[in-house]
Amino acid sequence: MAYEPVIGLEVHLQLSTQTKLFCGCLTKFGAAPNSQTCPVCLWLPGTLPVLNERALEWGMKVGLALECTIAPVMKFDRKQYFYPDLPKGYQISQFDKPLAQRGGLAISAGGQPRRIGIHRAHLEEDAGKLLHDQHQTASLVDYNRTGVPLIEIVSDPDLRSPEEAYEYLVHLKAVLEYLDVSTCNMEEGSLRCDANVSLRPVGQHAFGAKVEVKNLNSFKAVKQALEFEIKRQTLALQQGSRIVQETRLWDAKALQTTPMRSKEEAADYRYFPEPDLVPFVIDRARVDAVRAQLPESPHQRAERFQRGYQLSAYDAGVLTQSRALAELFEGALKAGASPKPVANWLMGDFAAYLNAKGQAPETVKLDPRWLVHLLELIAQGTLSGKMAKDVFVQMLEQGQDPAILVREQGLQQIVDTGLLARVAAEIVQAHPQSAEDYRKGKASALTFLMGQAMKQTKGKANPQQMSEALKRQLQEGS
């Protein structure tokens, strides 16, 4: 029997507010353990929460950017479970009246457009962090993260493959980055994802038993975990076994999921309205004011790049997937560069550099004017294509203008025809057999001689002029 995967994702986004969701403690990452806490976020007796207005506003921005309907009345609820990183024994979250519902996100999967439904986006506070590797006989708890504002984005079960799930996350992160409400840094935990996956016979409408997968710390891990889980469940069903509804952990070293606990239902959390926070009325004027603050979305920017700069849909999509990359591109154009050459450098050498270093565009110091100067050096003949690639890497690693690098290191391309003629004569004289081979019609001999000439000039000779000088020298000697 053929089975169809049914996948839904739950993304937790940490909002980059200066203070926590219900108190005035700072949210700075990397502070000394338990140094950013107070009686409210530690939930000592007699304390009361007060909603962070900026967190509410940014939560609304996320909801609106995902085409959700903002609730006219929202309320907070107590989600009760007992774990050491939750000091009060429950989490303030939202249950039946969340901030935003019924939205969608446009993605491209397999070259085809898809719209993935957004079931809801709701505000909640984060839990603390357990540290298991700092003590041999005990786990430690850092409560700095307790109370940090999160918005949980729950997709509909519309995804049908690990590849679609990956593309959904890439597109979602791009939208969230453009809003500038979070660092979206998975390493720091400001963007976290849980995946729900089940299988059903192809053509069947009802869903199968759902398995939740946690401990996914990268988009690649989400894709790998879903691939493993689909194979595991398929094999179990083919062998006549029953899939148990449970929560499993992803083991990145073993590349497999392992059982964690049985999967909870909403009733297991015993939700009830948070008595210390009244329901909040969100009037239409407030929603419209937040909507007016929304920036251009990645999709809108890509369409503008196609119209305004005559880029292909593919190029525009790649350049706008990262806000930092899109701003580098437009910054270079404002400084006088032409669209296509800049796009080629950013999508080619810059992307290759980032992949090799494992970095994101925003982490690299690159002034868009430097790209303009690099293109000018190439157009002037100061740099050959190969030299430009070397200078480009130095520019990124040293954080310097290429014009300065070229001047300080004497990297100018050799275009002196007299000097190139002397180099050609020396090379032909040093390699008489190759010269004779070329004269007999062996084209590869010229390639060898060019290599020797470029080696002698340390790659600085203008390739076209050097080739012409060699040909003249070879013809004169025939």
C-alpha positions as CSV (number, residue, x, y, z in Angstrom):
1,M,0.0,0.0,0.0
2,A,1.2,3.5,-0.8
3,Y,1.2,6.1,2.0
4,E,1.1,9.8,1.9
5,P,2.9,11.9,4.6
6,V,0.9,14.6,6.4
7,I,3.2,17.2,8.0
8,G,2.5,20.3,10.2
9,L,5.1,22.5,11.8
10,E,5.1,24.5,15.0
11,V,7.6,27.3,15.0
12,H,8.5,29.2,18.2
13,L,9.8,32.7,17.5
14,Q,11.5,34.6,20.3
15,L,10.6,38.3,20.0
16,S,13.5,40.7,20.4
17,T,11.9,43.0,22.9
18,Q,14.2,44.5,25.5
19,T,12.2,43.1,28.3
20,K,10.2,40.0,29.1
21,L,6.5,39.3,28.3
22,F,5.1,40.0,31.8
23,C,7.9,41.8,33.7
24,G,10.7,44.3,33.2
25,C,13.6,41.8,33.2
26,L,16.0,42.1,30.3
27,T,16.1,39.5,27.6
28,K,19.8,39.8,26.6
29,F,21.3,36.5,25.3
30,G,24.4,35.2,27.0
31,A,24.0,36.9,30.4
32,A,25.3,35.1,33.5
33,P,22.8,32.4,34.6
34,N,19.8,33.6,36.6
35,S,21.0,37.2,36.5
36,Q,18.0,38.4,34.5
37,T,15.2,37.3,36.8
38,C,12.8,38.9,39.3
39,P,9.9,37.8,41.6
40,V,7.5,38.0,38.7
41,C,9.3,35.7,36.2
42,L,10.3,33.4,39.1
43,W,6.6,33.6,40.1
44,L,7.1,34.2,43.8
45,P,3.9,34.6,45.9
46,G,2.0,37.8,45.5
47,T,3.4,38.8,42.1
48,L,1.2,39.8,39.1
49,P,2.0,39.8,35.4
50,V,1.7,42.9,33.2
51,L,1.6,42.4,29.4
52,N,4.5,43.9,27.4
53,E,2.8,46.2,24.9
54,R,5.7,46.0,22.4
55,A,5.4,42.2,22.4
56,L,1.7,42.5,21.6
57,E,2.4,44.9,18.7
58,W,5.1,42.7,17.3
59,G,2.9,39.6,17.6
60,M,0.3,41.4,15.6
61,K,2.9,42.3,12.9
62,V,3.8,38.6,12.6
63,G,0.1,37.7,12.3
64,L,-0.6,40.3,9.7
65,A,2.5,39.4,7.7
66,L,1.2,35.8,7.5
67,E,-2.2,37.0,6.3
68,C,-4.0,36.1,9.6
69,T,-7.0,37.6,11.1
70,I,-6.2,39.5,14.3
71,A,-8.7,38.6,17.1
72,P,-10.9,41.4,18.3
73,V,-10.7,39.9,21.8
74,M,-7.8,37.7,22.9
75,K,-7.1,36.1,26.3
76,F,-4.3,34.3,28.0
77,D,-4.6,30.8,29.5
78,R,-2.6,28.6,31.9
79,K,-1.0,25.6,30.2
80,Q,-0.2,23.3,33.1
81,Y,2.7,20.9,33.2
82,F,5.4,20.2,35.7
83,Y,9.0,20.5,34.6
84,P,12.1,22.0,36.4
85,D,12.5,24.8,33.9
86,L,8.9,26.1,34.6
87,P,9.1,27.6,38.1
88,K,5.3,28.1,38.6
89,G,4.2,24.7,37.3
90,Y,2.4,26.2,34.3
91,Q,3.0,28.4,31.3
92,I,1.0,31.5,30.4
93,S,0.0,30.8,26.8
94,Q,-3.2,31.1,24.6
95,F,-5.7,28.4,24.0
96,D,-9.1,29.1,22.5
97,K,-8.7,32.9,21.8
98,P,-5.3,33.3,20.3
99,L,-3.9,36.6,18.9
100,A,-4.1,35.6,15.2
101,Q,-5.8,32.8,13.1
102,R,-6.5,31.5,9.6
103,G,-3.6,32.8,7.6
104,G,-1.3,31.5,4.9
105,L,2.2,31.5,3.5
106,A,3.1,31.2,-0.2
107,I,6.0,28.9,-1.0
108,S,7.5,27.3,-4.1
109,A,7.8,23.6,-3.9
110,G,9.3,21.6,-6.9
111,G,9.0,24.7,-9.0
112,Q,5.3,25.0,-8.3
113,P,3.6,27.6,-6.2
114,R,1.9,26.4,-3.0
115,R,0.0,28.1,-0.2
116,I,0.5,26.6,3.2
117,G,-2.2,27.4,5.7
118,I,-1.4,29.1,9.0
119,H,-3.7,27.7,11.6
120,R,-2.8,30.2,14.4
121,A,-0.2,32.4,15.8
122,H,-0.3,33.1,19.5
123,L,1.7,34.7,22.3
124,E,3.2,32.8,25.2
125,E,6.1,33.0,27.6
126,D,9.3,30.9,27.3
127,A,10.5,28.4,29.9
128,G,13.9,28.3,31.4
129,K,16.9,26.3,30.2
130,L,18.1,23.0,31.7
131,L,21.9,22.4,31.7
132,H,22.8,18.8,31.9
133,D,26.5,18.8,31.1
134,Q,28.0,21.1,33.8
135,H,27.6,18.8,36.8
136,Q,28.1,15.0,37.0
137,T,25.2,14.2,39.4
138,A,22.7,17.0,38.8
139,S,21.1,19.2,36.2
140,L,21.2,22.9,36.6
141,V,18.5,25.4,35.7
142,D,19.0,28.9,34.2
143,Y,15.8,30.9,34.5
144,N,17.0,33.9,32.4
145,R,14.9,32.7,29.5
146,T,11.8,32.2,31.7
147,G,9.2,34.8,30.6
148,V,10.9,35.8,27.4
149,P,8.1,36.6,24.8
150,L,7.5,34.0,22.1
151,I,5.0,33.8,19.3
152,E,4.1,30.3,18.3
153,I,3.2,29.8,14.6
154,V,1.3,26.7,13.9
155,S,0.8,25.6,10.3
156,D,-2.1,23.6,9.0
157,P,-1.2,19.9,8.1
158,D,-0.7,21.0,4.5
159,L,2.9,19.9,3.9
160,R,3.4,16.6,2.0
161,S,7.1,16.1,2.0
162,P,10.3,16.9,3.9
163,E,11.3,19.1,1.0
164,E,8.1,21.1,1.3
165,A,8.7,21.5,5.0
166,Y,12.2,22.8,4.4
167,E,10.9,25.3,1.8
168,Y,8.2,26.4,4.2
169,L,10.7,27.2,6.9
170,V,13.0,29.0,4.5
171,H,10.1,31.2,3.3
172,L,8.8,31.7,6.8
173,K,12.2,32.8,8.2
174,A,12.5,35.3,5.3
175,V,9.2,36.9,6.2
176,L,10.1,37.1,9.9
177,E,13.5,38.6,9.2
178,Y,11.9,41.3,7.1
179,L,9.7,42.3,10.0
180,D,12.8,42.9,12.2
181,V,11.0,41.5,15.3
182,S,13.5,38.7,16.0
183,T,17.1,37.7,15.3
184,C,15.7,34.3,14.0
185,N,19.0,32.7,15.2
186,M,18.4,29.0,15.7
187,E,21.8,28.6,17.5
188,E,20.7,31.0,20.2
189,G,17.2,29.4,20.3
190,S,15.3,32.5,19.0
191,L,13.8,30.3,16.3
192,R,12.8,26.8,17.2
193,C,10.7,24.2,15.4
194,D,8.8,21.0,16.2
195,A,7.4,18.8,13.5
196,N,4.2,16.7,13.5
197,V,4.1,13.9,11.0
198,S,1.7,11.1,10.2
199,L,1.0,8.7,7.3
200,R,-2.2,7.8,5.6
201,P,-3.0,5.6,2.6
202,V,-3.0,7.6,-0.6
203,G,-6.6,8.7,-1.3
204,Q,-7.7,8.5,2.4
205,H,-9.0,11.7,3.9
206,A,-8.6,10.8,7.6
207,F,-5.2,11.4,9.3
208,G,-3.1,8.7,10.8
209,A,-1.6,8.7,14.3
210,K,0.5,11.8,14.8
211,V,4.1,11.7,15.9
212,E,5.8,14.9,17.2
213,V,9.5,15.3,16.7
214,K,11.5,17.7,18.9
215,N,15.2,18.7,19.3
216,L,15.4,20.1,15.8
217,N,18.1,22.8,15.8
218,S,18.3,23.5,12.0
219,F,16.2,23.4,8.9
220,K,18.5,20.6,7.7
221,A,17.7,18.7,10.8
222,V,13.9,19.1,10.2
223,K,14.3,17.7,6.7
224,Q,16.4,14.8,7.9
225,A,14.2,13.9,10.8
226,L,11.1,13.9,8.7
227,E,12.8,11.7,6.1
228,F,13.7,9.2,8.8
229,E,10.3,9.3,10.5
230,I,8.5,8.8,7.2
231,K,10.6,5.7,6.5
232,R,10.2,4.4,10.0
233,Q,6.4,4.8,10.0
234,T,6.1,3.3,6.4
235,L,8.1,0.2,7.4
236,A,6.0,-0.2,10.6
237,L,2.7,0.0,8.7
238,Q,3.9,-2.4,6.0
239,Q,4.8,-4.9,8.7
240,G,1.3,-4.6,10.2
241,S,2.4,-2.6,13.3
242,R,0.4,0.3,14.8
243,I,1.9,3.8,14.9
244,V,1.8,5.1,18.5
245,Q,0.9,8.7,19.0
246,E,4.0,10.0,20.8
247,T,6.7,12.6,21.1
248,R,10.2,11.6,19.8
249,L,13.6,13.3,19.9
250,W,15.9,13.7,17.0
251,D,19.4,12.4,17.5
252,A,21.6,14.4,15.1
253,K,24.6,12.0,15.5
254,A,22.7,8.8,14.9
255,L,20.4,10.4,12.4
256,Q,17.3,8.8,13.9
257,T,14.4,9.7,16.2
258,T,14.0,8.0,19.6
259,P,10.9,7.8,21.9
260,M,10.6,10.5,24.5
261,R,7.0,10.3,25.9
262,S,3.4,9.7,24.9
263,K,1.9,12.6,23.0
264,E,-0.2,15.0,25.1
265,E,-3.7,16.1,24.1
266,A,-5.0,19.6,24.9
267,A,-7.0,18.1,27.8
268,D,-3.7,16.9,29.4
269,Y,-2.6,20.4,29.9
270,R,-5.8,21.4,31.8
271,Y,-6.1,24.8,30.2
272,F,-8.1,27.4,32.0
273,P,-8.2,31.3,31.6
274,E,-5.3,33.1,33.3
275,P,-7.0,34.8,36.2
276,D,-4.3,37.5,36.6
277,L,-4.7,38.8,33.1
278,V,-8.0,40.2,31.8
279,P,-9.1,39.5,28.1
280,F,-7.6,42.2,25.8
281,V,-9.8,44.0,23.3
282,I,-7.9,44.8,20.1
283,D,-9.7,47.5,18.1
284,R,-9.6,47.9,14.4
285,A,-7.8,51.2,14.5
286,R,-4.9,49.5,16.4
287,V,-4.8,46.7,13.8
288,D,-4.7,49.2,11.0
289,A,-1.9,51.2,12.6
290,V,0.2,48.0,12.9
291,R,-0.6,47.0,9.3
292,A,0.6,50.4,8.1
293,Q,4.0,49.6,9.7
294,L,4.5,46.4,7.8
295,P,7.6,46.4,5.5
296,E,7.8,45.2,2.0
297,S,7.6,41.4,2.1
298,P,10.2,39.1,0.4
299,H,7.5,38.2,-2.2
300,Q,6.7,41.8,-3.0
301,R,10.4,42.7,-3.2
302,A,11.1,39.9,-5.6
303,E,8.3,41.1,-7.9
304,R,9.7,44.6,-7.8
305,F,13.2,43.3,-8.6
306,Q,11.8,41.5,-11.6
307,R,9.9,44.6,-12.8
308,G,12.4,47.3,-12.0
309,Y,15.7,45.5,-12.6
310,Q,14.7,43.0,-15.3
311,L,15.9,40.1,-13.2
312,S,14.6,36.5,-13.7
313,A,12.1,35.1,-11.2
314,Y,14.9,32.8,-9.9
315,D,17.4,35.5,-9.4
316,A,14.9,37.8,-7.7
317,G,13.8,35.0,-5.4
318,V,17.3,34.1,-4.3
319,L,18.3,37.8,-3.7
320,T,15.2,38.5,-1.7
321,Q,15.2,35.4,0.5
322,S,17.6,37.2,2.8
323,R,16.8,40.8,3.8
324,A,20.6,41.5,4.2
325,L,21.3,40.1,0.7
326,A,18.5,42.2,-0.9
327,E,19.8,45.3,0.8
328,L,23.4,44.6,-0.4
329,F,22.1,44.3,-3.9
330,E,20.0,47.5,-3.9
331,G,22.8,49.3,-2.0
332,A,25.3,48.5,-4.8
333,L,22.8,49.6,-7.5
334,K,22.3,53.0,-5.7
335,A,26.1,53.4,-5.7
336,G,26.1,53.1,-9.5
337,A,26.4,49.4,-10.4
338,S,24.4,47.5,-13.0
339,P,21.9,44.9,-11.7
340,K,23.0,41.7,-13.4
341,P,26.8,41.8,-12.6
342,V,26.0,42.6,-8.9
343,A,23.4,39.7,-8.8
344,N,26.0,37.3,-10.3
345,W,28.6,38.2,-7.7
346,L,26.2,37.9,-4.8
347,M,24.6,34.7,-6.0
348,G,27.9,33.2,-7.1
349,D,31.1,34.0,-5.2
350,F,29.5,35.6,-2.2
351,A,27.1,32.7,-1.7
352,A,29.9,30.2,-2.1
353,Y,32.0,32.1,0.5
354,L,29.1,32.1,3.0
355,N,28.5,28.3,2.4
356,A,32.1,27.5,3.0
357,K,32.3,29.6,6.2
358,G,28.8,28.6,7.4
359,Q,27.8,32.2,7.7
360,A,24.8,34.3,6.9
361,P,24.9,37.5,4.8
362,E,24.3,39.8,7.8
363,T,27.3,38.4,9.7
364,V,29.8,39.5,7.0
365,K,31.1,43.1,6.7
366,L,30.5,44.1,3.1
367,D,29.9,47.6,2.1
368,P,27.8,47.7,-1.1
369,R,30.1,50.4,-2.5
370,W,33.0,47.9,-2.4
371,L,31.1,45.7,-5.0
372,V,30.9,48.8,-7.2
373,H,34.6,49.4,-6.9
374,L,35.4,45.8,-7.6
375,L,33.3,45.9,-10.8
376,E,35.0,49.2,-11.8
377,L,38.5,47.6,-11.4
378,I,37.4,44.7,-13.6
379,A,36.0,47.1,-16.3
380,Q,39.1,49.2,-16.3
381,G,41.3,46.1,-16.8
382,T,43.1,46.6,-13.5
383,L,41.9,43.1,-12.4
384,S,41.4,40.0,-14.4
385,G,38.5,37.7,-13.6
386,K,40.7,35.4,-11.5
387,M,42.4,38.2,-9.7
388,A,39.0,39.8,-8.9
389,K,37.9,36.5,-7.3
390,D,40.9,36.5,-5.1
391,V,40.5,40.2,-4.2
392,F,36.8,39.5,-3.4
393,V,37.7,36.9,-0.8
394,Q,40.3,39.3,0.8
395,M,37.7,42.0,0.8
396,L,35.3,39.9,2.8
397,E,37.9,38.5,5.2
398,Q,39.8,41.8,5.8
399,G,36.7,44.1,5.6
400,Q,38.5,46.5,3.2
401,D,37.7,48.3,0.0
402,P,39.1,46.4,-3.0
403,A,40.7,49.6,-4.4
404,I,42.8,49.8,-1.2
405,L,43.7,46.2,-1.4
406,V,44.8,46.5,-5.0
407,R,46.9,49.6,-4.3
408,E,48.6,48.3,-1.1
409,Q,49.4,44.9,-2.6
410,G,50.3,45.9,-6.1
411,L,47.7,43.7,-7.6
412,Q,47.1,45.6,-10.8
413,Q,46.8,43.6,-13.9
414,I,49.7,43.8,-16.4
415,V,48.5,45.5,-19.6
416,D,51.9,46.9,-20.8
417,T,52.2,45.4,-24.3
418,G,56.0,45.7,-24.3
419,L,56.3,43.8,-21.0
420,L,53.9,41.1,-22.2
421,A,55.8,40.7,-25.4
422,R,59.1,40.1,-23.5
423,V,57.3,37.6,-21.3
424,A,55.9,35.8,-24.4
425,A,59.4,35.6,-25.9
426,E,60.9,34.1,-22.8
427,I,58.2,31.5,-22.5
428,V,58.4,30.4,-26.1
429,Q,62.2,30.2,-25.9
430,A,62.0,28.2,-22.7
431,H,59.6,25.7,-24.1
432,P,60.6,25.0,-27.8
433,Q,58.8,21.7,-28.0
434,S,55.4,23.2,-27.0
435,A,56.0,26.0,-29.5
436,E,56.7,23.4,-32.2
437,D,53.6,21.5,-31.2
438,Y,51.4,24.6,-31.5
439,R,52.8,25.4,-35.0
440,K,51.8,21.8,-36.0
441,G,48.2,22.5,-35.0
442,K,48.1,21.2,-31.4
443,A,45.8,23.8,-29.7
444,S,46.5,22.5,-26.2
445,A,50.1,23.6,-26.5
446,L,49.0,27.2,-26.3
447,T,47.1,26.5,-23.1
448,F,50.3,25.1,-21.6
449,L,52.3,28.2,-22.7
450,M,49.6,30.5,-21.3
451,G,49.8,28.7,-18.0
452,Q,53.5,29.2,-17.8
453,A,53.1,32.9,-18.7
454,M,50.5,33.4,-16.0
455,K,52.7,31.6,-13.5
456,Q,55.7,33.8,-14.4
457,T,53.6,37.0,-14.0
458,K,52.0,35.7,-10.8
459,G,48.6,35.8,-12.5
460,K,48.7,39.5,-13.2
461,A,49.0,39.4,-17.0
462,N,45.8,40.4,-18.8
463,P,44.8,36.9,-20.2
464,Q,43.6,38.2,-23.6
465,Q,46.6,40.3,-24.2
466,M,49.0,37.6,-23.0
467,S,47.4,35.1,-25.4
468,E,47.7,37.5,-28.3
469,A,51.4,38.2,-27.4
470,L,52.1,34.5,-27.3
471,K,50.5,33.9,-30.7
472,R,52.5,36.7,-32.3
473,Q,55.7,35.3,-30.9
474,L,54.9,31.8,-32.1
475,Q,54.0,33.1,-35.6
476,E,57.2,35.2,-35.8
477,G,59.3,32.1,-35.0
478,S,57.6,29.8,-37.6
